[in-house]
């Protein structure tokens, strides 16, 4: 793991989702989820969301468009729109991870 990229990603993740939500997610980790959380924080948030060229509003819009194309539930879309400087009707996403969370939950049941 690239510690610098992880720390940068963690800062962006907290700024976009809210520190409380991120800390709650980290505290809720079990023996299965820490590697996924580290990967997502380092790569998605630390590599992709810190990349120059797009502001956060544009990145959020693009993520919302991709999630919409994947047809996530309205509940997930609403959750993705919480916590940012933008209003929910503007849309904001969680790095596109709602679908991954559902996959992880399902994989624990099998």
N, C-alpha and C positions, 0 to 999 in steps of 0.2 A: 504494500500500500504506500502511495505517495502521501506522506503526512501533511505536507504543505498544501497539496491540492485538496486533501480531505478537510483540513481546517478552513480553507477558502470556501469549499462547498458547504460545510456546516454553517458558516456565517451567512451565505446566500440562502440556504434552506430556511434558516431561522428568520431571515428578513422577509422572505416571501410567504412562508406558512405561519409564522409566529413562533417565537421561542418556546412558548408553553406547549404548543402542539408537538414540536420536534422533541422536546425533552420528554414528553409523555410517551411518544413513540419509542424513544431510546430506552426508557425505563421499562416498557412493556416487552422488550425483546426477550425471546426465549433462546434455547440452545440452537434453534434452527435459523433464526432471523439475523443475527449480527453480521454474518458475511454479506448478506444481501443489503443490509443498511449501509455497511461500509462501502460496498461497490456503488450503490446508488448515490450516496453522499459524495464520494470521491469523483465518480465519473459524470453522472448526470448533473449534479449541482456544481461540482468543482471544475469540471472540464467544459461542459456544454453551457451552463448558465453564466460562467465567468468569461466565456469567449467574447472578444470584441465584435462589433458589427450590428448587433441588435440590442435595443434597450429591453428592459424587463417587461414592459407593457406589450411590445411586439412578440417577445418570446411566449408570454402568457397567451396572447391571441392565437399564435400558431399551435400551441399545445391544446388549447380549447378546440380549435378546428380539428386537430387530429383525434382528440377524444370524441368529439361529436361524430366524426366519420366512423369511429369504432362503436358508436351507439351505447355509451355507458349510461347507467341509470341517472335519472334526474337528481337523485339524492347525491350521487358522486359528483355531478357537475356543480351542484350547490356547494358541496364541501370544498371543491376546488376553487370556488369563487370567494371563499371567506379569507379574512386575515390580511389582505394586501391593502395598499393605498387605493386600489381601484374599488369601485362599487361592484356588487355582485352582478349587476346587469352588464357590466363591461367584461366580465369573465376573468378568471385567473385559475391557473391550474397548479397541480402539485408536482410538476415535473413529469407528468404523464404516468404516474405510478399507481393509480387506483386499480387498474386492471391487474397489475403485478401483485398488489396486496391480496386481491381475491384469489389469484392463482396460488399464492403462498398459503392462504387459509385453507384452500381445498387440498393442497398437497399434504398438510398436516393430518388431515382426516383419513388419508389412505394408508 
